[in-house]
Amino acid sequence: MTNPLDELVTKALDRRPPTREEAARVLGTEFDVLDVVAAAARVRRHFFGNRVKLNTIINMKSGLCPEDCTYCAQRLGADSDILKYSWVPPEEAATAADAAATAGAKRICLVASGRGPGQRDITRISDTIEAIRAKQPEVEICACLGLLSEGQAQQLRGAGVHAYSHNLNTNERRYGDICSTHTFTDRVSTVREATSAGLSPCSGAIFGMGETDEDVISLAFELLELDPDSVPINFLIPMEGTPLEGQWGLTPQRCLRILALYRFFFPDVEVRLAGGREIHLRNVQALALHLANSIFLGDYLTSEGQTGDQDRQLITDAGFVVEGTEETTLPPERHDLVTVRRRGVGTDLAPNV
């Protein structure tokens, strides 16, 4: 009898996503969590070997956001004791980026709170990238500035931005439960705007906000439609002063099952272990590296992470190596998977239905 987890591995290696029923079984209790991790780890190793890509966040502008996302300590009306400041100078950001790249970070994520960038903000990012490139010309630059207006993605690309990060965060059905100042459609539109401009799309989720298994699965399918190159998986950090400060329902096992599921959905995509990993995975972070091929190094936007030494030791102890700048993160393009249609309407052959 065929093992259902083996079937999921076979589908993933062929870049075919799970069905909703298969996904529900991964999140459920039918399979032991270690068996789920072992199966998804086979997929991770096939496409990414034993490499771990390091990324770091530079919070260019902290707090004072007009949006009301309930998970965020920077939100409108939040009573969280976080750092609040306007745009940091390009030289300060470049110094931080230089230190991170020297410590092994391959991608620098420039993040700013707010609904979206104005023209002055685009100029600030451009000046910051120029300063970073003067010290670290090879490092990848990712921008995360909120909702984009028409033409802004092209401007960012012209400034040297490699990728644009804009998470969907939760599925469309329940998006209104976590934010009222913009919509799920707004977020989808921004990811598509970035992709159309030639920026590498980065879009993922935050889990631990009261979502059901069906919500987790629906979001995976919604993300698939955006065809992202990077999928950050965040686990809610319930910051005091936010509406979700009491949400502590995640367990390490739940986090591992979600990571495994998203590896099955995104077999050859950069699945990034992001915010909240230290808090919710705790002593099983090493197991998570067998699922995610990318992590954030250092601190997050409003909370502190492990030290760089701890992260690098974690990677080494788990038998992995830090991915170098000379290596390509994503697998080679698979033109052999592209087949020109020669059947169906317009031909004498029957359609493939």
C-alpha positions in Angstrom: 0.0 0.0 0.0 1.4 3.4 -1.0 2.3 5.8 1.9 0.2 9.0 1.5 3.3 11.0 2.5 5.4 9.4 -0.1 2.7 10.4 -2.7 2.9 14.0 -1.5 6.7 13.9 -1.9 6.3 12.5 -5.5 3.9 15.2 -6.4 6.1 17.9 -4.9 9.1 16.7 -6.8 7.0 17.1 -9.9 5.9 20.5 -8.7 2.3 19.5 -8.2 0.5 20.9 -5.1 -1.4 18.9 -2.6 -5.2 18.6 -2.9 -7.2 20.2 -0.1 -7.8 16.8 1.4 -4.1 15.9 1.3 -3.3 19.2 2.9 -5.8 18.7 5.7 -4.2 15.3 6.5 -0.8 17.0 6.9 -2.2 19.5 9.4 -4.2 16.9 11.3 -3.1 14.2 13.6 -3.2 11.2 11.3 0.5 11.3 10.6 3.2 11.7 13.3 4.8 15.1 13.1 8.3 13.7 12.6 7.0 11.6 9.7 5.6 14.8 8.1 8.8 16.6 8.7 10.9 13.7 7.2 8.7 13.6 4.1 8.8 17.4 3.4 12.6 17.4 4.2 13.1 15.1 1.2 11.6 17.8 -1.0 13.7 20.6 0.6 16.9 18.6 0.1 16.1 17.7 -3.5 15.8 21.4 -4.5 18.1 23.2 -2.1 20.5 20.6 -0.7 21.9 21.6 2.7 22.1 25.3 2.0 20.4 28.0 4.2 20.0 31.5 2.8 20.4 34.3 5.4 18.4 37.5 5.1 18.3 40.5 7.4 15.7 43.3 8.0 16.6 47.0 8.3 13.6 48.9 9.7 14.0 52.2 7.9 10.9 53.8 9.5 9.4 52.4 12.7 5.9 52.9 14.1 3.5 55.7 13.3 1.6 53.6 10.7 -2.0 54.7 9.7 -3.1 51.2 9.0 -4.9 49.1 11.6 -3.5 45.6 11.1 -4.4 43.9 14.4 -1.2 41.8 14.5 1.2 44.8 14.2 2.7 46.8 17.0 3.2 49.7 14.6 -0.5 49.9 13.8 -2.8 52.9 14.2 -3.8 53.2 17.9 -1.3 50.5 19.2 -0.2 51.0 22.7 3.0 49.0 22.3 6.3 50.1 23.8 8.3 49.9 20.5 10.9 52.1 18.9 9.3 55.0 16.9 11.3 57.0 14.5 11.2 58.5 11.0 13.5 57.5 8.1 17.0 56.6 9.1 19.8 58.2 7.0 21.2 56.2 4.1 24.6 56.0 5.7 23.2 54.4 8.9 21.3 51.8 6.9 24.3 51.1 4.8 26.4 50.5 7.9 23.9 48.0 9.2 23.6 46.3 5.8 27.4 46.0 5.6 27.6 44.4 9.1 24.8 41.9 8.1 26.3 41.0 4.8 29.7 40.5 6.4 28.0 38.2 8.9 26.6 36.1 6.0 23.3 37.8 5.0 22.7 37.4 1.2 19.6 39.6 1.1 19.0 43.0 2.8 15.3 43.8 3.3 14.5 47.5 3.6 11.2 47.9 5.4 9.2 51.0 6.2 5.9 51.3 8.1 3.1 53.1 6.4 0.3 52.5 3.9 2.7 52.9 0.9 5.6 55.0 -0.3 5.4 58.6 -1.5 7.9 60.0 -4.1 10.2 61.2 -1.4 10.2 57.7 0.1 11.2 56.2 -3.2 14.1 58.7 -3.4 15.1 57.8 0.2 15.2 54.1 -0.8 17.2 54.9 -3.9 19.8 56.9 -1.9 20.0 54.1 0.6 20.6 51.4 -2.0 23.4 53.5 -3.5 25.0 53.7 -0.1 24.7 50.0 0.5 26.1 49.1 -2.9 29.1 51.2 -2.2 30.0 48.8 0.6 28.3 45.6 -0.6 27.8 45.6 -4.4 26.7 41.9 -4.6 24.1 41.8 -1.9 20.4 41.4 -2.9 18.1 44.3 -2.0 14.5 43.7 -1.1 12.0 46.5 -0.4 8.9 46.2 1.7 7.1 49.6 1.7 3.4 48.8 1.7 0.9 49.2 -1.1 2.4 50.3 -4.4 0.9 52.8 -6.8 1.2 52.5 -10.6 4.7 53.0 -11.8 6.4 52.8 -8.3 7.5 49.2 -8.9 9.4 50.3 -12.0 11.0 53.1 -10.1 12.2 50.7 -7.4 13.6 48.4 -10.0 15.4 51.2 -11.6 16.9 52.1 -8.2 18.4 48.7 -7.8 15.7 46.8 -5.9 15.8 43.1 -6.6 12.7 41.9 -4.8 9.5 43.3 -3.4 8.0 41.8 -0.2 4.3 42.2 0.5 2.7 39.4 2.5 -0.9 38.4 2.1 -0.7 37.5 5.8 -4.0 35.5 5.9 -6.6 34.2 3.5 -9.1 36.3 1.7 -12.1 35.0 3.6 -10.9 36.3 7.0 -8.8 39.2 5.9 -11.4 41.7 7.1 -11.0 40.2 10.6 -7.4 41.5 10.9 -7.5 44.7 8.9 -10.1 47.3 7.9 -8.0 50.0 6.3 -7.1 48.1 3.2 -8.2 44.8 1.6 -6.9 41.5 0.5 -7.3 42.6 -3.1 -5.1 45.6 -2.4 -2.3 43.3 -1.3 -2.7 41.0 -4.2 -2.6 43.9 -6.6 0.7 45.2 -5.1 2.3 41.8 -5.5 1.2 41.6 -9.1 2.4 45.2 -9.7 5.8 44.3 -8.4 6.0 41.1 -10.5 4.9 42.9 -13.7 7.7 45.4 -13.2 10.3 42.6 -13.1 10.8 42.5 -9.3 11.1 39.1 -7.6 7.8 38.6 -5.8 8.0 37.8 -2.1 4.7 37.1 -0.3 3.8 34.9 2.6 1.8 34.7 5.8 1.5 35.1 9.5 0.1 32.1 11.4 -1.2 32.0 15.0 -4.0 34.6 14.5 -6.8 32.2 15.1 -7.0 30.7 11.7 -8.4 27.3 11.0 -6.8 24.5 9.0 -9.0 25.5 6.1 -7.8 29.0 6.3 -4.2 27.8 6.3 -4.9 25.7 3.2 -6.9 28.4 1.4 -4.1 30.9 1.8 -1.6 28.4 0.3 -3.8 28.1 -2.8 -4.2 31.9 -3.0 -0.4 32.4 -2.7 0.1 29.8 -5.5 -1.9 32.0 -7.8 0.8 34.8 -7.3 3.7 32.4 -8.2 6.1 34.0 -5.6 9.8 33.4 -5.6 9.9 33.7 -1.8 7.3 32.7 0.8 8.1 34.0 4.3 6.4 32.0 7.1 5.8 34.2 10.2 4.4 33.0 13.5 2.6 35.7 15.4 4.5 37.6 18.0 1.6 38.7 20.3 3.0 42.1 21.2 1.4 43.8 24.2 -0.7 46.8 23.2 -2.1 45.0 20.1 -5.5 43.4 19.7 -3.9 40.0 19.3 -1.7 40.2 22.4 -3.5 37.3 24.0 -3.1 34.9 21.0 -0.7 32.2 22.3 -2.3 29.1 20.7 0.7 27.9 18.5 2.7 24.9 19.5 6.1 23.8 18.0 4.3 20.8 16.4 1.7 23.1 14.8 4.4 25.3 13.4 6.3 22.3 11.9 3.2 21.0 10.2 2.5 24.4 8.7 6.1 24.7 7.4 5.9 21.1 6.0 2.6 21.9 4.3 4.0 25.0 2.6 7.1 23.1 1.5 4.8 20.7 -0.3 2.9 23.6 -1.9 6.1 25.5 -2.8 8.7 22.7 -3.4 11.2 24.8 -5.4 10.5 28.2 -3.9 12.4 29.9 -1.1 10.4 29.1 2.0 11.7 31.5 4.6 11.5 30.9 8.3 10.7 34.4 9.6 9.3 36.2 12.7 8.3 34.3 15.8 10.4 31.2 15.1 12.4 31.5 18.4 9.3 32.0 20.4 7.1 29.3 19.0 9.5 26.6 17.7 11.9 27.0 20.6 14.0 23.8 20.9 12.9 22.4 17.5 14.2 25.2 15.4 16.8 22.8 13.9 13.9 20.6 12.7 12.4 23.6 10.9 15.6 24.0 8.9 14.8 20.7 7.3 11.7 22.4 5.9 12.7 26.0 5.3 15.8 26.9 3.2 16.0 30.5 4.3 15.8 32.4 7.6 16.1 35.9 8.9 19.4 36.7 10.7 19.2 39.0 13.7 16.3 41.2 14.8 12.9 41.8 13.3 10.9 45.0 12.9 9.8 45.5 16.5 11.2 42.6 18.4 14.6 41.1 18.8 15.7 37.7 17.5 18.5 35.4 18.4 22.1 36.6 18.0 23.9 36.0 14.8 26.2 33.6 16.5 23.3 31.6 17.8 21.7 31.4 14.3 25.0 30.4 12.7 25.6 27.7 15.4 22.0 26.5 14.8 22.7 26.0 11.1 26.0 24.3 11.7 24.7 22.0 14.4 21.8 20.9 12.2 24.2 19.9 9.4 23.5 22.8 7.1 25.8 25.5 5.6 25.2 29.2 4.9 24.5 29.9 1.2 27.1 32.1 -0.4 26.5 35.0 -2.7 28.0 33.1 -5.6 25.2 30.4 -5.4 21.8 30.6 -7.0 19.0 30.2 -4.4 16.2 29.0 -6.7 16.7 25.9 -8.8 17.6 26.2 -12.5 14.7 27.0 -14.9 13.0 23.9 -16.1 12.2 24.5 -19.7 11.7 20.8 -20.1 8.4 21.2 -18.1 7.1 23.6 -20.7 5.1 21.8 -23.5 3.6 23.7 -26.4 0.0 22.7 -26.9 -0.5 20.5 -29.9 -3.9 19.1 -29.0 -7.5 20.2 -28.3 -9.3 23.0 -30.1 -7.7 24.1 -33.3 -6.2 20.6 -33.9 -7.3 17.2 -34.9 -6.3 15.7 -31.6 -8.6 15.3 -28.6 -8.1 17.7 -25.6 -6.4 16.5 -22.5 -9.5 16.4 -20.2 
